[in-house]
Amino acid sequence: MISSSVLSFLGLVSWLSSPVSAVTVYGQIPLAQTISDTASPTDGATAAPQPTLAAYNSTQLIPPQLPDPPPALSYALNTARNAASVNGLSLPHVGPSFWGFSIEMSVLTQVLGKNSSFIGVPFLNLIANLQERAGGVYIRIGGNTQEFATMVPEDSPFLLPYHTFGKTDSGTTQTTKTPAVLYTIDMFYIASNISSLVNVKWFLGIPFNDSVNWRLDIAEYGEEILGDNLLGLQAGNEPDFYETFGRRVAPYTPADYANEVDNLISVIDNNPRIPRKNILVGPSIATGPWTPEQVWETNYIDRFKDRMFSFSVENYPHDNCAAQYDTGRPHRDPQEMFPYYMNHHNLLDHVGKYTNTGNLVAATGKPLIMFETNTASCGGFMGISDSFGAALWATDYGFLLAHNNFTHGMLHVGGQNAFYNPFTSPPTNQSAYNQWTVGAVYYSTLVLAEAFGKTNMSRIVDLRANFDSPYTPAYAIYENDALSKVALFNYMDDLGTGSHTINVAVTVPEGIPASSVRVKYLSSPSVSSKNITWAGQTFGEMLTVDGRLRGEMDIPTIQCDSATNACTVPVRAPGFALVFFDQGDQAMNLGQATQTFATSAYTKLHNTAYMDPSVIATSNGHSGTDRLQVGSTSQGSVSAAQKVGIAVSLLAGLVGCVWVLVK
């Protein structure tokens, strides 16, 4: 039995003489659902039936009942032309896509790629779509598994050959049985190689399980290898739960946590391998046992603001831990939970508890980031987190966070036992014939990226529209202090009858020369459906996604009434509409990103997409036979420069190119 202490565990290395052939993964057995699917390879062979992992669960719930009485189905929306006339506007949104991604450290290679030489092509394509719309993406590597993370050599006997990660028991009493992650230097090269291909900036987490013997490898190598692509270092993950999970001796208070941050800063100051001393992120409390105000009362903001890249919190509206991890507590019924997510007022309560925090942080000039969130902790809810309802909810959530002066939010990405993932790679034993799966909330990231754009001047306001109906919220987006777009929601689901379509008479303010508006719709047959389109395009069904949008764009033009200067925009039940006032807005015409990625290496001779070999050989500007190398993660086998070169040779920007599956 391996000791629960990571340090004791690593001490075993000195006397273990033979390499182990496997790594035990504690508490990480994928959740088997009640629905089983049969995976079918593309060559006609049939795989054995398997329990359906949460990420591929096909359960559809019954849509919530229609409100009785319904809200007004036709209403007028009057907006001001200039931001100066609007009360309650947010700060300007500065930086790339509002929604970024928080990737649980233990599943990193499932998401980003097997190692620095083989990066997930669909992942790159998905990021490229956001980059084209908003300039780039923020990604956080961390979560609960960062707290016990320990760096080991690439030839460690506790890792499988060519593996970047391993796991062992952390000894935590946490519900999710969080393992201790063993990582190698290759983790930094994975991130660095991705940033050389697409504009991704990173956050890493300093392990906080031992505040006496700080393990700062992640800061040292992060700064050395990632350079300016490393934005920040998280100082503690959900410290308000440290006492609950047995990571600190009771009583553990906000003042104790603040003193540990102070000690960490002192250690960093004395470490010449960490040249940037002011890129911490905190306090990242879960708003569970502690409130933000309890942390602020320790003088945390003024005490540490000069050492912070950003301030942060983490929060989920609910949890599904009892069902996912069989805690013995009553299970939440997803069907009963569904109406909660289809109600804007519930989001107002969820985000409203950070109003004071938003104002305090805004006064410092520092960013405020929702560092980890999604529909529900412990993987989300079956039938909710992977539904069109979740796409509407996450879109509304992003707008409301921005309205409350959050600069960014991070949608959490778990393993294949999570329902809420924005994207998921196929199970390893199906990677020969299946591709990726895009989750509902990824569509929300596209919408927010287009709505806020690249100007760094977008300001957002919740219009409390339609007599403040919880089923039909609306927002206005101002760019350079002028009205740019309006966002309209319809949370109702009339099962396709059209009886609850809303018609919004959007008034074009005087001075905006618009005789018509263009509209992009986020659509699906039902809030419970998993088939989603954005402006007529989709990524495809589960296990079929290569990261590129498919289909023709559909952007209707709606003529305005010259007498009233109003344009009546229909929004079906359910649905979302982004209304563009500027006919020349570049975001309006964005579909599939112009840059896509393909690989010039493959290891299978069947069940792959076909491409003319002569095209493959020259598609990267060099002959694949002359340039291709087989990468290794073993110490000394491939240099850092070679690792970058391998990634670039394998993954190149192509327009409309079919990618060849690498296993």
N, C-alpha and C positions, 0 to 999 in steps of 0.2 A: 504494500500500500504506500503510495507516495504521500509524503507529508503535505499538510494543507498550507504550510508556509512556503511561498515561492522561493525565498532565500535558502531554506533548508533543502528544498527540491533541487535547486541548482548546485548545492554542495555535494549532492550525490554523484555529479558528473565526474569528480576526481577519482572515485573508486570503481565506477562501472567500467569494465574493460571491453565489453562487447556492445556493439550498437543494437538498439532495439529495433524491431521490425514494424512496430505499430505504435500509435499514440492513443491512449484511452481518452475518449471525449466524455466527460461527466455531464449528465443531465441534459444532453443535447440531442436526444432521440427525436427525430421528426415526428410531429403530431399526426397520427393517423385519423382521418375523418371517416364519417359514416358512409360517404359516397366513394366508390372505387371506380377508377377509370382503367381502360386497357390502352396502353401505349402501342401505337402502330408505326413501325418504321416505314420510311418512304419507299422501300424496295418491295413491300408487300408482306414481309415476314411479320409475325405477331409476337410481341413480348409478353411475358407472363403478367397477369393482372397484379397490380400493386395498390396498396392503400394510397389514396390521394393526399399528397402533401398540401398544406394550407395554401401555399402560393399558387396552386393549380386547382383549387377547389371550385366546383361549378355550381354550388348552391345558390339559388335565387330566392330571395324572401318575397313576401307579399308587400306591395307598396303600402305605406301608411295611408290611413283613411283620409279622404278629402276633408278639409275644414268645413264646419257647418255652424254658422253661415260662412261662405267663402269671402275672401277679400274682394274689393272692387276689381272687376276683370278689365275695366278700361279706366285709365287715370292719366292725368297730365303731369309731366315732369318739367318743371321750369328750372333752368340753370343759368347762373351768371356767366358772362363772357370772361371776366377778369377775376383772377384769384383774390385780388384786394377786396372784392365784394362778398367773399365767402368766409363764413365763420367755421372754425374747427378743422381747417385744412392741416394735413400732416406736414412734417418737415419734408424737404425734397428728398426723394429716394436717390441715393448716391451708390454707384457700384453696379455689379452685374446682376443677374437674375435674382429677383426677390427670394423665390424658393430655391434653396440649395439642398444638399443631401447630407444626412448624418449616417455614416456607414458603421455598423457595429464592427469593432476591430476583429472579432473572431471569425467573421465571414468575409473579410476583405478580399481574399483571392477568389471567392465565388462571384464577386461583383466586378472587380477591376481587371482581373486576369490571373493566370496561374503563377506567373512570376514576371519580372521586369522584361523578359524577352517575348512573352506571349500575353498581350493585353487584349481584353475583350473588345472585339470590333463593334458589336452592337452597342456596347457602352459608349464608345467614342462617337458613334453616330447620334446617339441620344443627346450627348453633351453638345455636339456640333449644332443641333437644332436650337438649343438654348443660347449658345454663343452667337449665332447669327441674329437672334432676336434681341439679346440683351448684353452682348459683349463678353460673356463668360459665366462661370459658375463657381460658387463656394462649396467646398466639400469638407466635412469634418470626419476624421477617422478616430473612432473612440467608442464611447458608451461605457456601460458597466465593465466591459472586459478590458478597458484601458487601465483600470485601477490596479490590477495585479500584473500588468504586462512587463515582461522581462526580455531584454535583448540577449540572444545567444549566438554563437558562431554558426556560420552556414553549414559547417560539417558536424554540428551537434549531434550526438547519438540519439537525442530525443526528437529529432525531426526525420521524416522520411526523405529519401534522396530527392534533391531538387525542390524541396518544399520550403516555402518562405515562412510558414506558420506551423505551430503545434499548440497543443492545449494540455493542461493538467488541472487537477482539482485545486481550487483556490481556498477551499475551506469556508467559504462564505455561507451564511444562513439565508441568503437572499432567495426569494421565491423562484427566480429564474435559474437558480443553480449556476450562476455565472462562473465560467472557467477562468483559469489563469492562462493568458496568451503568452506563448514563446514566439518571438519574432526575430528576424534576421535583418541585416543591413539592406537586404533586397527590397524590403518594404519601402524604403525611401526612394529607391531607384524606380519602383513601380510608379510611385507618385510623380517623380521627376520626369519620367518618360512620357507619362500622360500629359503633363504640362508642356512638354515640348511639341505636342501635337494639337492640343486644344487648350483654351485659356481657362485652366482650373487653378484656383488658389486653395490652399489647404490649411486646416486646423488639425493639430495633434494634441493628445492629452498626456500630461505628466502623471505617472502613476502616483496615487495618493494613499496607498494602503500602508506605507511606512514613512511617517513624517520625521523620522530620526535619521534613517539612512536613505536619503533621496536617491532614486535611480533616474538620472538625468540624461541617459543615452539618447532618449527620444528627442530631447531638446538639442543636444550637441550635434548629432548626426542630421537632425531635421534642418537646423540652420546651415550646416556645412553643405549638404547635398541639395536641399530644396532652395536655399537662398531666399530671394524675395517672393518666391512662390509659397513660402510658409508665412501665413498671415499671423497666426496666433497659437499659443500653447495654453490649453485648458488647465486651470489650477483647481482640480477637484471636480468630480462628477456626482451630482446629487448629494452633497455633504449633509443635507438635513436627514438623510436616511442612514448615515454611517452608524449611529447608535443602534437603530432598528435592526440593521443587518449584521451586527456584531463586529463592525470594523473599528469601532472606538469604544472605550470603556465609558459607561454612563457615570455622571451626566456629561453629555457633549453638547455644547452650546454654540450659537453663532459667534460669540466672542472667542471660543476655542478655535473654531475654524479660521477666523480672521488672524489669530496669532500664528497659526500654521502657515498661512499665506505669507505673513511677514517673515517667518523663518525661511520659507522657500526663497523669497526674494533675496535674503541675505546670502544664501548658498549660491544662487545664480550670480549675484554680484561678484562673488569670489571665484567664479569659474570662467577662465579666459576662453573656453571653447564655446561659450554662449555669448557672442558679441552683442546681440540685440537684447537689451534688458527690459524692454517696455512693451512686450507683446503677449502679456497674460490675458486670459479670458476667465471671467468669473462673475458671480459666485456659482452659477449653474445649479441653483437649488431647484428641486422638483415642486416647490410650493406644496409640500406635504406636511411634515412636522413643523417646518418653519415657513413664515411668510417673508417676502422680500423686505418688508418694513423692519422685521426683527434683525435682518442682516444690516440694513442701512443704519440702524441705531448703534451699531458698533463703530460708526464713522468709516465704514468700508469704502464708500465712494470717494470721499476727500482723501482718505489715507492711501488709497491705491490707484487713483485715477491716472496718475502720471506713469504708472507701470502697466497700464492696461491697453490692449488693442481694442477690446470691447467689453462691455458688461453683458451678462447673459442670464437667462433663466431657462428651465426645461419644464414642460408641462403637457400632459395629455388630459383630455376631458374625462376619460373613464379608463378602466383597466379590465382586461379579460384574463387575469392571471389565474383565477380559480379554475376556469375551463382548460386553459392551455397547459397548466402545470399541476392540475389535480391537487390543489391545496387543501381540500376538504371543506372549503367555504362554499356557500351557495353559488351556483353558476348564474351568470347573467344571460338572459334569453335574448339573442340578437334580434329576434322579431319584435320584442318589446322595446328594445333600445333604438330601433330604426327611426321612430318619429323624432327622437331627440336631435338627430343630425339634420333633419329637414326643417329646421326652425332657426331663423336668424337671431331671435332673442336669446336663445341658449348660447350662441356664440358671443353675444354682447356681454353676458354674464361671465363666460369663460375668459375672454380677453380683458374685460373691465377691471379685473383685480390687479392689472398691471398699469392702470392709468397713472397712478402716482409715480410708479417706477419710470414710466416713459418720460414724464416731465422732469424728474430728477436727473436722469441720464442725459436727456436732451440738453440740459443746462451745462453739462461738462463738455459737450461737443464730441463725445465718443459714441460709437455705434451701440445699439441695443439689439441683441440677437436672441430669438427663440431657438436655442441651440439644439434642441431635440424635441420633436413632437410628431404626432400622427393621430389617426382616429381614436386609438386606444392603446395603452401600453400592453406589453406581453403579446404583441403580434396582431392586435386588432380583433375585429369581430367577423366571423364567417357571414358572408352575404351582405355586409355593410361596407367593410373597408375596401373591398374589391369591386364595388358597384358604382354606377353612374352617380348615385346619391353622394358617395364619397368624393367624386370629382367636383360636384357642385359645392359641397361643404368645404373642401380644401381651397377652392377658388375664393369663396366668401371669406374663409378664415384668413387667407393671405391678404386680401384687401383690408380686412378689419385690423389685422396686426399693423399693416403699414399706416392706416389711419391713426393708430395709437402710437405712432413714432417708433415702431420696431423697424430697423433697417433691413433685416433679413430674417428668414426662418429656415430651419433645417428639417426636412421630412425624413424620418428615420427609415433606414433600410436594414431589415433583419435577414435571417436565413430563409430557407425554404419552408420553415415551419411558421411563417408569418403571412397573414392575409393582406397586410397594408403596403407591401413593397411597391415603390414606384416602378421598379424593374427587377426581374429575376432571371438568372441564367438557368438553363435546364439542369436537371439532375445529371451527375457525371455519367451514370449508366445509360442515359438517353442522349448524350451529346453527339452521338454519331448520326442521329436522324431528327432530333428536335432542336429548335432554336430558342430564343428568349421569349419572355412574357413581359408585356408592359402593363403595369397596374393603373387603376383609375386615376390615382392622384398625380401621375406623371402628366396627364393632360392639363391638370391645373397649373403645373409649372410653365407649360407653354403659354397658357392664357395670361398669366401674370407677367411673363417675360415680354409679351407683345403689348400688354396694356401699359407697362411702365417704360418700355423702350430703352434707348441708350443715351438719352439726353442728360441724365443725372439731375434732372430738374422736375421730375414728375411728383406731383402732390395729390393726395387722395382724400376724399371726404365721403363719409357715409351720409347719404341724403335722407335717410329715414323716410323712404318714399311710400306712397300709397297709404297714407295715414298710418305710417310706421307698421305696416303689416309684416309679421314674421315670415311670411311665405313669398314675399315679392320684394326683397331688398334691392337697392340700387346705389351705385357709386358714381361719382364724377372724377375724372382724371384731368388735371391741369398740367400742361408742360410749358415752361417758360412763362408761367403766370397766365396762360390763356387756355380756355377750355379745349381739350383735345379729344376725349372719348367719354362715353357713358357706358357703364356696365349694368345690365339688367338680369335679374334672376327670377325664376319661377320654380319653386320647390314642390309644387303640387303635381300629382300624377293622376291623370284622368283615364289611364289605360288606353290611350290612343283615340279617345272619342272627340277630342278637340273642344270639349265643353268648358275647359278651364284654361284655354289659351288667354294670356293677357295681352292687351293692346295698349301700348304706352305712347302717348302723344308727346314726343320729345321736342320741346321748343328750341329752335336754333336761335341763340342770342343775337341781338342786333349787332351788326358789324362782322359777323362770320358769313362770308359769301358762300352759302351752301343751299342750293336748290334741291339737293338730295343728300342722303347719307348712305354709307356702305355698312354692311353688318356681317360679322362673323359669328356663327352659332356653334356652341358646344351642345351636342345633341346625342340622344339615345332614346330607344323606344320607351324606357321606363327607368325610374330611379333604381330599380333592382337589377337592371340589365348590366352586362359587362361589355356590351358592344357600344363603343363610343366613337364619335367623330368630332373633329375640330375643323370647321369650315369645309366640311365634306370629306376630309381626309382621316385616315386611321392608320394605326401601326399593325393591325391585324389581330387575330385571335391568339390565345395563349399557345406558347411553344412554336410560334411561327414568325417571330419578330426578328428582323435584322437591324432595327434601329432607325429605319427610314419610313417616312410617311408614304402611304399609298393612296391612289385615287386622285381624281381631279378636284381642284379647289372650287368651292362654291361660295361666292361672296355676293349676296343679293344687293341690288341698289333699290333704295326706297325713296320715292319722290316726296317732296315736301309740299304742303298746302301753301300756296303763295299768299293767300289771304291771312292765314293765322301764323305762318312761318313755323308750322309744326310738322314733324314727320312721325307718322304712326308706325311703331315698330312692334310686330307681333312676336311673342315669346311663348312657345307651346309649353304645355304641361306634361313632363318637366322640360326645362331648358335654361340656357344662358345665352345672352346676346352681348357682344362687344360692338358698340356703335362708334364708327369713325366719322368725325366731322370734316377732317382734312382729306380730300380725295387724293392728295399726293403723299399721304403718310406711307412711308416705306414699309412699316410693319404690317399694313393692311394686305400687302401682296406677298407676304412671306408664307411659304409652304415648306416643302422639304428643303433643308439647308443645301446650299450650293456645294459645300464640301462634304463628301462622305468618305468612308474608309473601307479599304479592302485589304486582304492579305495575299501575299505572293507565295505563301508556304502552306502546304497541307500534308497530312499524314494518312489520309484515307483515299482509296481509289474508287469508292462507290458511296452512294448516299450523300453526295456533295453537289453544290451548284456547279454547273459547267461554265467554263470560260475558255475561249481560244487561248492555248498555251503561248502563242506568240504575243498576244496582248498582255498576258500576265508577265512574261519575261521582260517587257519594256515599259510596263505601266508605271513603275517607280523611277524611270529615268536611267535605270541600269539593268543589266541582264541578271535575272534571278540566279542563273547557274553560276555567274561569276561572283555575285555579291552575298548570297545567302549564307549565313552561318547558323549552326545549331547552338543555341544558348545554354548556359549552365548557371546555376546559382551557387556552385561550389567556390569557396575562397580561392582566388587566384586563377580560376579557369577562364573567366571573362572579365575584363576590366570595366570600370565605370563607363569609359568612352565607348567600349564595344557594346555595352548594354544599350546605350542610347542608339548606337548605330543599328543594332539588331531590331530595336523597336521601330525605328524609322524605315528600315528596309522591309519589315513585315507589314507595316501599316502606313499606307500612303493615301493622300487625299485624291479621290476620284469622283467624278460627277456621274451619277447613275450607274455605278459599277456593281455587279453582283459579287458578293464576298464568298470566299471558299472556306468552309467550316474547318476550324482547327480543333483537334481534340488533344 
